[in-house]
Amino acid sequence: MFKLSDFLVFFVVLNLFISSLISANETLTATQIWEKMLLAQSGLKDFTARVSLSSKLGILPLPKLSGEISTKRPSQVQATMAGVTFTPQHPYLFPDPLQFTGTGYHLTLVDCEETADATIFVIDVTPTSTEAQPLSMRFWISSSNWLIFRSDMSIPGGGRTIMDAEYIQAAPNAWVPTKLSGTGGLLLADLLPPSGLGKLLASLLNSDHVEFTAILSEHQVNIGL
């Protein structure tokens, strides 16, 4: 028969176990978190996907676009939208921890929050060179899979994008985005052709009032781009 004393012992042990997990996460440094992120994506070299992009400016829907995108880690991205193939201006369309590894960036852990399912870490990434583009970057990482599920990027006077990402695991240690959604036109404009209708839309989308959703499908992973 289960006694009250047994329950109390179980409750104490359970709390000690949970506390130890929380303490372990709290002692992680930004660099250690980044190492876990690199390991989570260690099996991904490149991928291609179909893209369907919808957006609106305030309540005004903008023309939908579709095309293809390919990326080779850490930062080579090429897109074909509306029949035009181009290279996005910013290499951070898909924030990849491999892009920010090394001496070129400084990592700062600014917050750590426990949820029912995981620990959420918030890390600021700052270029160490004064010659680098003055891009402000903040990433939210979940300990459930060690992926960036939210990013906040901005350039003073140049726009901002707050973006949420959803992923599927396409291969061992290889996660690819299936949905990118958010607000702000900084990165959204990178999915538009740099001429014609794309150039016109990009000028309209340089606003914090823009909302967008990009659906990625038909992924091909590690094809040797």
Helices and strands as residue ranges (DSSP letters): H 4-26, H 30-40, E 46-57, E 60-61, E 65-72, E 76-81, E 84-86, G 97-100, E 105-114, E 119-127, E 136-142, E 147-155, E 159-171, E 174-183, G 188-191, H 196-205, E 210-221
